[in-house]
């Protein structure tokens, strides 16, 4: 019997009306106007409510050519459940308003057998939004294609564990039928996030935030997980998907293929001009085979 993970954030973080959701996604994808490429092997995309980051996310998902992909690995940070490991889903199906996605039970078992993964309870799974916000886009892009998904909740890993999981998952990157959807928002700025980093030389606060984020994005583009770690230690930038991104960087470092990450879009939820303001940044990237 199927164990179903409901689309628990539909109706609040994005519309639960299938027709409206489908039209919204189509609109953003055509607005982004990206050419699909079979060389794109992964994306980094935001996970806020669609009214905030849905448009930016299209610049990641719009790159995907669904033709030869049969499996999508989702790597999302854990916002509510504290774990020092990565966790797999107990569900067999993830629902979305525009089509359901089945879990690849075989790969799940394979990962479970390594002894490195926890299993997350359904209530933990449904409380977490970081992977759910990628699902409608995946359901839309892969409509009519028989894909399965492997959701991996990435806990508060130390540098050593990031490298361990990266090495463990690298073999899946070598298989071109696998795709990777990495979930992260960028800087969360303001008193409510307890983060008020401001470098006046950039001008207004929002420009300082952008400079900070772009520095991080450039480091991610170099593909060096250690340098990314140093950047986070130095700036404390509140990138909530830091651990999934780090694991992904370690994966790419340990694969036989040369894959390069490139950011295609950057946005902020609002422009901070005083310390009373707050904002979240959204950045979308594609990881592409570098010929």
C-alpha positions, 0 to 999 in steps of 0.5 A: 500500500502506498504511503502518501506525503500530502502536498502540505503547503499547497493552499498556503505557500502556493495555490492548490488549484491545479489549473491555476498552478499549471498556468502560473508555472507555464507563465514563469517558464516561458518568461524565463525563456530558457533553452532546454539542455541535456547537458544540465545535470542539476539545479540549485533553486529557491524554496520560498512561497511562489509569490516570492520565489516562483519566478526566480525558480523558473530560471533553474527548472527551465533548463531541464530537458526531461527526455533522458532523465528517469530519476531526480534526487532532491536535496533540501535543508531541514528547517524544523527537524534537528539531525546531524545526518541525512534522512530518507523519506518513509513515503512511497508517493509525494503528491502535488496538485498537478500530478504525483511523484513516486519515490524510487524505493530501490535507490532508497533501499540502496542508500539505507543499506549504507547505514549513513541515513536516518528515516524521517517520520511522515510528520517531519516530512510534511512539515518541511517545505524545502523539497516540496517547493520544488515538486510542482516544477518537477511535476510540470517539467516531467509531465508525461515522463516516467520519473521517480524521485529520491528525496534526501533531507540534509541535516546540520552536517559538519564539514567531514559529513558533507564530504562523506555524503558527497562521496557516497552520492557521487556515483549517481552523478556519473549516471546521465539518467539521474538529475539533482534538484538542490534546494536553497534560499540565499541571504535572510537579512534583518533583525527577525533573522538575527543577521544584520551584516552591512558593508557601507562601501556598497551603498544601500543595505540591499546592495551590500546584501547582493554583493555578499550573496554574489560573492558566495555564488561566485565561490559556488561556481568555482566548485570548491566546497572548502572555499565555500565553507571558508566563505560561510565561516567568514561572513556567516551568510544565512544561506539556509541550503548551505549543507545541501549545496556543500554536499552537491559540491562534494558530489561534483568534485568526486564525479568522473564528469566535469560539471560546472555550476552557473547562476542564471538569476538573482532576486531579493524579496524586497530592498532593505534600506534600514535595519527595520527592513528584512528580506530573503534572497533567491538565486537559481543555477544550473549545473552543466556538463562542461565540455 
